[in-house]
Amino acid sequence: MRKEEVAYVPADAPIYFDHAATTPVDPRVAEVVMRHMIDEFGNAGSRTHEYGARAAAASESAREQVAAVVGVEPAEVIFTSGATESDNISILGLLNHGVETNRRHIVSTTIEHKAVLEPLEHLADKGFEVDLVGPEPTGAVNPDHVLAAVRDDTLLVTVMHVNNETGIRQPIEAIGDGLLDPGVFFHSDAAQGFGKELAPLRHQRLDLISVSGHKLYAPKGIGALIVRRRERKRPPLSPLLFGGGQERGLRPGTLPVHLVVGLGLASQLALDEGAERRHRCESTRKQVLEALTAAGGVINGDPTQSLPHIINASIPGLDSEAVILALRDIVSISNGSACTSASYEPSHVLTAMGLNDETRRGAVRLSWGHESTFPDPEHIDSRLNRLH
């Protein structure tokens, strides 16, 4: 594609309300990424010259910025390509330890992202036993049910921080409080909540945390795995890849310094601007709820347990595809996880919550950011009325 043919988002494009799928890159983050692509292009592993030294220093500074969000030491941050890779390292990386210690039992939930559920299926094929706890109708799992599933041979408990389809917080702190066996490791996929809700991910019992940059205004292709030490010992993870020994032997390969510094700055901005961002998201949420109420919408899950930037709702009598098409030139929304929406299969999350077929078929997800502006509710209501 020639330079003059590069396609940019037109000024009259629909308003973007699919932040749970991916966020736009913050311009300040984009600037630092470009600077480290064009000017500061050194390899952080090159120790013989100034270019490499500056790249290494920038990477370590970013490591400190990511660590500050969850209150860990910089050495406990491992850079990855995103939460999917971090999930896989956390789960599959414990396989050898599970075999050696005869701990072959794992507890998780039925509402996890496929990046957790599919590695768990792989471990099940290797002879591990996996118990999946279902959610309450609210969309959150009961922490007592999770803890009740833990056994003497349990290796890992993995429960997401915030559900990507409903926005419902999961009881990470309560589960952490109840995990008394030091031989059980605790992991959370925090792709949706990292930098947006701080306290749960700072719980000292949480050993492993998966982070994704593109949910936090950083570029796609960068993430992190928080490997929190207990009594100076990190979880006994085995690497999935080999060759180079970077990232403390857990994730080999040349660091993409430009992406690393982008994630670092995005993390810092999330801390610095967190209160203001939350206030703006809550203001937009009120507008969304008013518009959905006017259209007869029903919220899926308990809205009081949701983060302020995601709502999953169904409008009785309307199919989600029809709603999305009717509004496609006004607002861009989705009907589920971006990783599985192309399959048009019923949401495994909404199914686990016990919602009926009609509600699941009509479910749409609206997700926004602090920079979002909600479209005219009357315009939306007019479009939806044509579908009845």
Backbone torsions as a table, in degrees:
resi	resn	phi	psi	omega
1	MET	NA	124.6	178.7
2	ARG	-69.6	157.1	-175.6
3	LYS	-53.9	-41.4	-177.1
4	GLU	-72.8	-8.2	-178.7
5	GLU	-100.7	-0.3	-179.1
6	VAL	-60.4	128.9	-176.7
7	ALA	-90.3	121.4	174.8
8	TYR	-108.5	160.9	178.5
9	VAL	-67.7	122.2	-178.6
10	PRO	-68.1	158.8	-177.4
11	ALA	-63.3	-27.9	-178.0
12	ASP	-96.7	19.6	-180.0
13	ALA	-66.7	154.1	176.8
14	PRO	-61.2	154.6	177.9
15	ILE	-69.9	136.0	-174.4
16	TYR	-85.5	115.1	179.5
17	PHE	-128.0	48.8	178.1
18	ASP	-134.8	44.2	-177.7
19	HIS	-64.9	-23.8	178.0
20	ALA	-68.6	-22.2	175.3
21	ALA	-80.5	-48.7	174.9
22	THR	-167.7	147.9	177.5
23	THR	-98.8	155.2	170.0
24	PRO	-66.6	152.4	177.7
25	VAL	-77.4	129.5	176.9
26	ASP	-60.0	132.9	-178.7
27	PRO	-55.7	-34.2	178.5
28	ARG	-68.0	-34.9	176.3
29	VAL	-70.3	-43.2	179.4
30	ALA	-59.1	-37.8	-178.7
31	GLU	-64.3	-44.4	-178.7
32	VAL	-71.7	-32.4	176.0
33	VAL	-63.0	-47.6	-179.8
34	MET	-63.4	-38.3	179.8
35	ARG	-61.9	-38.3	-179.3
36	HIS	-83.8	-7.7	170.8
37	MET	-86.2	-38.2	-170.2
38	ILE	-100.2	-46.0	-175.7
39	ASP	-99.5	-51.4	-177.3
40	GLU	-97.2	66.8	-169.8
41	PHE	-95.0	9.4	-174.4
42	GLY	-64.0	160.1	176.7
43	ASN	-89.2	123.6	-177.7
44	ALA	-62.8	-16.8	178.3
45	GLY	-89.0	-5.3	179.6
46	SER	-85.9	110.5	-172.2
47	ARG	-103.5	7.2	-173.9
48	THR	-103.6	-1.9	-178.3
49	HIS	-150.4	170.6	-172.8
50	GLU	-65.9	-34.4	-179.6
51	TYR	-60.6	-45.9	178.7
52	GLY	-66.5	-39.5	-179.8
53	ALA	-62.9	-41.8	179.5
54	ARG	-67.6	-38.2	177.9
55	ALA	-64.2	-42.0	178.9
56	ALA	-64.6	-42.1	179.6
57	ALA	-64.0	-40.5	178.8
58	ALA	-64.8	-39.4	179.5
59	SER	-65.9	-41.4	-179.8
60	GLU	-69.1	-34.5	175.2
61	SER	-63.4	-41.9	177.4
62	ALA	-64.2	-37.2	178.8
63	ARG	-61.5	-39.8	177.3
64	GLU	-64.6	-39.5	-179.1
65	GLN	-66.5	-40.8	177.5
66	VAL	-67.1	-43.3	-178.6
67	ALA	-60.2	-36.0	-176.6
68	ALA	-63.2	-28.9	-178.1
69	VAL	-64.3	-37.5	-176.1
70	VAL	-111.7	6.9	174.2
71	GLY	68.7	41.5	177.4
72	VAL	-117.8	174.1	175.2
73	GLU	-78.8	148.2	178.9
74	PRO	-54.3	-33.6	-179.1
75	ALA	-66.5	-13.1	179.9
76	GLU	-92.2	7.3	178.3
77	VAL	-106.2	122.2	176.5
78	ILE	-113.0	122.7	179.6
79	PHE	-79.8	136.9	-179.9
80	THR	-133.7	-173.4	177.7
81	SER	-84.5	-9.4	-179.4
82	GLY	155.0	-178.3	-175.5
83	ALA	-64.3	-32.9	179.2
84	THR	-60.9	-46.9	177.4
85	GLU	-64.6	-41.2	179.5
86	SER	-62.2	-40.9	176.6
87	ASP	-60.5	-44.6	-178.3
88	ASN	-64.8	-41.3	178.0
89	ILE	-63.9	-42.6	-178.0
90	SER	-62.6	-41.5	-173.8
91	ILE	-87.7	-56.3	-177.7
92	LEU	-71.8	-26.3	179.6
93	GLY	-69.3	-13.6	178.1
94	LEU	-94.1	-2.4	-176.4
95	LEU	-55.2	-51.8	-176.8
96	ASN	-60.7	-42.4	-179.9
97	HIS	-64.9	-38.0	178.5
98	GLY	-63.0	-40.5	178.9
99	VAL	-67.6	-44.5	-177.2
100	GLU	-64.2	-35.0	-176.3
101	THR	-99.3	0.7	-177.5
102	ASN	60.3	33.9	171.6
103	ARG	-106.4	101.4	-174.3
104	ARG	-123.3	30.4	-179.0
105	HIS	-122.2	136.8	-178.5
106	ILE	-131.4	140.8	176.9
107	VAL	-115.3	130.3	176.6
108	SER	-146.8	-161.1	-178.6
109	THR	-129.3	160.8	-179.8
110	THR	-76.7	-7.3	-175.4
111	ILE	-107.2	13.9	179.5
112	GLU	-68.2	158.5	172.3
113	HIS	-65.3	153.2	179.6
114	LYS	-60.1	-23.5	178.0
115	ALA	-67.8	-14.4	172.5
116	VAL	-101.0	-47.1	-174.7
117	LEU	-63.2	-39.2	-177.6
118	GLU	-72.4	-41.0	171.4
119	PRO	-60.6	-33.9	176.9
120	LEU	-65.3	-37.7	176.0
121	GLU	-62.4	-37.6	178.9
122	HIS	-63.9	-41.8	177.7
123	LEU	-66.4	-35.9	176.8
124	ALA	-61.3	-38.0	177.2
125	ASP	-65.5	-22.7	179.8
126	LYS	-90.9	6.5	176.7
127	GLY	101.7	2.9	176.4
128	PHE	-81.0	154.1	177.1
129	GLU	-105.9	127.7	-176.9
130	VAL	-118.3	123.5	174.3
131	ASP	-106.8	124.6	179.6
132	LEU	-108.0	123.6	-179.0
133	VAL	-93.5	130.1	179.4
134	GLY	-81.9	159.4	-179.6
135	PRO	-84.7	166.3	168.6
136	GLU	-77.5	168.1	175.6
137	PRO	-57.4	-20.3	177.8
138	THR	-67.2	-20.7	-175.3
139	GLY	100.8	-7.8	178.1
140	ALA	-106.3	146.8	174.9
141	VAL	-79.2	154.1	175.9
142	ASN	-83.9	121.6	-177.3
143	PRO	-61.1	-31.5	178.6
144	ASP	-64.2	-35.3	179.3
145	HIS	-69.8	-37.0	177.6
146	VAL	-65.5	-47.8	-177.8
147	LEU	-66.3	-33.4	179.7
148	ALA	-66.7	-23.6	-179.3
149	ALA	-81.5	-13.6	-179.2
150	VAL	-71.7	136.9	-178.2
151	ARG	-124.4	177.6	178.8
152	ASP	-64.2	-25.7	-178.8
153	ASP	-103.5	17.0	179.2
154	THR	-72.4	130.8	178.8
155	LEU	-94.5	-42.0	-169.0
156	LEU	-145.7	139.9	166.0
157	VAL	-116.6	124.0	179.4
158	THR	-127.5	116.2	-177.8
159	VAL	-135.4	128.4	-178.1
160	MET	-65.4	155.4	179.2
161	HIS	-76.5	-53.2	-179.5
162	VAL	-136.6	130.7	-178.6
163	ASN	-70.2	135.1	-174.9
164	ASN	-74.8	-19.0	-179.4
165	GLU	-95.9	-33.2	-175.7
166	THR	-110.0	-18.9	-176.3
167	GLY	78.6	6.3	-175.8
168	ILE	-77.6	129.6	175.4
169	ARG	-69.0	142.8	174.6
170	GLN	-103.6	151.9	-170.6
171	PRO	-78.1	64.5	-176.8
172	ILE	-59.8	-46.0	-176.3
173	GLU	-65.4	-42.5	-179.4
174	ALA	-64.5	-38.8	177.9
175	ILE	-66.4	-44.2	178.7
176	GLY	-60.1	-40.4	178.6
177	ASP	-61.2	-32.9	-175.0
178	GLY	-91.7	-7.4	179.9
179	LEU	-85.1	97.2	-174.6
180	LEU	-94.9	-23.7	-178.6
181	ASP	-77.1	114.7	-178.8
182	PRO	-66.8	-14.2	178.6
183	GLY	-79.9	-7.0	178.2
184	VAL	-96.1	127.8	178.1
185	PHE	-96.7	146.4	-173.9
186	PHE	-120.5	121.0	-178.4
187	HIS	-122.6	147.4	174.5
188	SER	-138.8	130.4	170.2
189	ASP	-79.1	108.9	-174.6
190	ALA	-109.0	27.2	-176.7
191	ALA	-55.3	-40.9	-175.3
192	GLN	-86.4	-22.1	-172.9
193	GLY	-110.6	-12.7	-179.4
194	PHE	-59.2	125.5	-179.8
195	GLY	82.0	-1.9	-178.8
196	LYS	-115.7	-28.2	172.2
197	GLU	-139.8	117.7	-166.6
198	LEU	-90.1	-46.8	-167.6
199	ALA	-55.9	-48.6	-176.2
200	PRO	-57.9	-38.3	-176.2
201	LEU	-78.7	-6.9	176.0
202	ARG	-95.1	2.3	178.8
203	HIS	-63.6	127.7	-173.0
204	GLN	-67.7	-17.2	179.6
205	ARG	-81.4	-11.7	-178.3
206	LEU	-81.7	112.1	-173.1
207	ASP	-84.7	-37.6	-171.3
208	LEU	-134.1	130.6	-178.5
209	ILE	-132.8	126.9	179.1
210	SER	-96.7	132.7	-174.3
211	VAL	-126.4	141.8	177.6
212	SER	-126.4	124.7	-176.8
213	GLY	-66.5	-37.3	-172.0
214	HIS	-77.5	2.3	169.9
215	LYS	-95.6	-0.7	-173.2
216	LEU	-132.4	31.6	174.9
217	TYR	71.0	20.1	171.1
218	ALA	-106.1	170.3	-178.9
219	PRO	-69.4	162.8	170.5
220	LYS	-70.8	153.3	175.9
221	GLY	94.0	6.7	177.8
222	ILE	-136.9	141.4	177.8
223	GLY	-160.0	-166.6	-179.8
224	ALA	-152.5	157.1	169.4
225	LEU	-120.5	118.5	174.9
226	ILE	-83.7	122.9	-179.2
227	VAL	-116.8	86.7	-174.7
228	ARG	-75.6	129.9	-180.0
229	ARG	-80.6	147.1	170.7
230	ARG	-121.2	121.7	-176.3
231	GLU	51.9	45.2	176.5
232	ARG	68.6	7.6	178.2
233	LYS	-111.5	132.0	177.3
234	ARG	-88.2	158.6	177.0
235	PRO	-53.8	142.5	-173.6
236	PRO	-78.2	65.6	-178.9
237	LEU	-82.2	139.3	171.2
238	SER	-100.3	140.1	179.4
239	PRO	-67.3	152.0	176.0
240	LEU	-94.5	-21.0	179.9
241	LEU	-126.1	157.1	-177.8
242	PHE	-136.3	147.9	176.0
243	GLY	130.2	84.7	175.8
244	GLY	123.3	-34.1	175.8
245	GLY	75.9	11.6	178.7
246	GLN	-64.4	165.9	178.9
247	GLU	51.4	51.9	176.6
248	ARG	55.3	34.6	175.8
249	GLY	78.0	-0.5	-177.2
250	LEU	-92.3	-26.0	-175.3
251	ARG	-145.4	84.8	-176.5
252	PRO	-70.1	158.7	178.3
253	GLY	125.1	152.1	179.2
254	THR	-62.6	129.9	179.1
255	LEU	-65.1	131.7	172.5
256	PRO	-79.7	83.6	-169.6
257	VAL	-55.0	-38.9	-178.8
258	HIS	-61.8	-38.5	178.2
259	LEU	-75.0	-37.2	179.5
260	VAL	-60.9	-46.8	-179.6
261	VAL	-68.3	-28.8	175.7
262	GLY	-65.2	-44.0	176.9
263	LEU	-65.0	-38.6	179.1
264	GLY	-61.1	-48.4	180.0
265	LEU	-65.8	-41.0	178.1
266	ALA	-59.7	-38.4	178.0
267	SER	-65.6	-43.9	179.4
268	GLN	-62.9	-42.6	179.5
269	LEU	-65.0	-35.6	178.1
270	ALA	-63.0	-37.6	176.9
271	LEU	-71.0	-48.1	-175.0
272	ASP	-65.4	-36.0	-171.9
273	GLU	-111.3	11.9	-172.6
274	GLY	-55.9	-46.3	-177.3
275	ALA	-64.6	-43.9	179.8
276	GLU	-66.4	-41.5	179.3
277	ARG	-61.9	-43.5	-179.0
278	ARG	-63.2	-41.7	179.6
279	HIS	-60.6	-43.8	-179.6
280	ARG	-66.1	-40.7	178.7
281	CYS	-65.0	-38.7	178.4
282	GLU	-65.6	-37.0	177.7
283	SER	-64.6	-43.9	177.2
284	THR	-64.4	-37.8	-179.6
285	ARG	-58.7	-40.4	178.4
286	LYS	-60.5	-41.3	178.9
287	GLN	-65.6	-41.2	179.9
288	VAL	-63.3	-46.2	-179.2
289	LEU	-63.3	-38.9	177.7
290	GLU	-63.6	-42.4	179.8
291	ALA	-66.4	-41.4	179.2
292	LEU	-66.6	-39.8	178.0
293	THR	-62.2	-43.1	179.7
294	ALA	-62.9	-30.4	-179.4
295	ALA	-89.9	2.9	-179.7
296	GLY	80.7	19.3	-177.3
297	GLY	-70.8	152.6	177.5
298	VAL	-120.5	128.0	-179.6
299	ILE	-77.7	132.0	177.7
300	ASN	-92.9	113.7	-174.0
301	GLY	98.6	167.3	-178.4
302	ASP	-82.1	111.2	-176.9
303	PRO	-63.4	-21.1	179.2
304	THR	-74.8	-13.7	179.5
305	GLN	-104.7	11.9	-175.8
306	SER	-102.5	149.6	168.2
307	LEU	-67.3	155.3	-170.7
308	PRO	-76.6	7.4	-175.7
309	HIS	-117.5	6.2	179.6
310	ILE	-136.6	134.8	172.1
311	ILE	-136.2	133.6	173.1
312	ASN	-112.2	125.8	-174.7
313	ALA	-144.8	156.1	175.3
314	SER	-126.7	143.2	174.8
315	ILE	-108.4	114.3	-175.9
316	PRO	-50.4	131.6	177.3
317	GLY	87.2	-5.8	-178.1
318	LEU	-116.4	135.3	176.8
319	ASP	-82.6	143.8	-176.4
320	SER	-60.2	-39.3	-179.8
321	GLU	-63.1	-38.3	178.7
322	ALA	-66.0	-40.2	179.3
323	VAL	-64.4	-45.9	-178.8
324	ILE	-62.1	-42.0	179.0
325	LEU	-67.9	-38.6	-178.9
326	ALA	-65.5	-28.3	-175.2
327	LEU	-106.7	4.3	-167.9
328	ARG	-62.5	-26.3	178.1
329	ASP	-91.7	0.1	179.2
330	ILE	-107.9	-49.9	-175.8
331	VAL	-147.8	138.1	-179.7
332	SER	-95.2	113.3	179.5
333	ILE	-129.5	176.1	-177.7
334	SER	-132.9	176.0	176.2
335	ASN	-119.5	30.3	176.8
336	GLY	150.1	-163.3	-179.0
337	SER	-63.1	136.2	178.3
338	ALA	-63.2	-24.0	-177.5
339	CYS	-76.8	-19.1	-175.9
340	THR	-129.4	-3.6	-173.0
341	SER	-64.6	-24.0	-179.2
342	ALA	-67.6	-18.0	-176.3
343	SER	-83.7	-17.1	-179.0
344	TYR	56.2	30.3	175.2
345	GLU	-90.0	152.8	177.8
346	PRO	-56.4	140.1	-179.7
347	SER	-60.8	126.1	177.8
348	HIS	-67.9	-25.5	178.4
349	VAL	-70.8	-49.9	-179.0
350	LEU	-68.4	-32.4	176.2
351	THR	-64.4	-44.3	179.7
352	ALA	-63.9	-28.1	179.0
353	MET	-77.0	-7.2	177.3
354	GLY	84.8	17.5	179.4
355	LEU	-74.3	146.6	-177.6
356	ASN	-74.4	170.6	-174.7
357	ASP	-59.8	-43.5	-177.7
358	GLU	-63.5	-42.6	179.7
359	THR	-64.3	-42.4	179.5
360	ARG	-65.0	-42.0	-179.5
361	ARG	-65.1	-29.0	-177.2
362	GLY	-93.9	1.8	-173.1
363	ALA	-74.8	132.2	173.7
364	VAL	-127.1	150.1	177.9
365	ARG	-111.7	126.3	173.7
366	LEU	-111.8	126.7	-179.5
367	SER	-141.6	135.4	-170.6
368	TRP	-138.2	178.7	179.6
369	GLY	-130.0	-179.6	-178.3
370	HIS	-66.4	-19.3	-178.7
371	GLU	-95.1	0.8	-173.8
372	SER	-79.4	148.2	173.5
373	THR	-122.6	125.7	-177.1
374	PHE	-77.4	138.4	-179.6
375	PRO	-69.2	170.5	-179.2
376	ASP	-60.0	116.6	-178.7
377	PRO	-59.3	-34.8	180.0
378	GLU	-65.3	-35.8	178.4
379	HIS	-64.8	-42.6	178.3
380	ILE	-64.6	-46.7	-178.8
381	ASP	-60.2	-39.6	179.2
382	SER	-62.5	-42.6	179.6
383	ARG	-65.0	-43.5	-178.1
384	LEU	-69.0	-33.2	178.7
385	ASN	-62.7	-28.4	178.7
386	ARG	-69.0	-19.3	-178.0
387	LEU	-82.6	-19.3	-176.7
388	HIS	-77.1	NA	NA
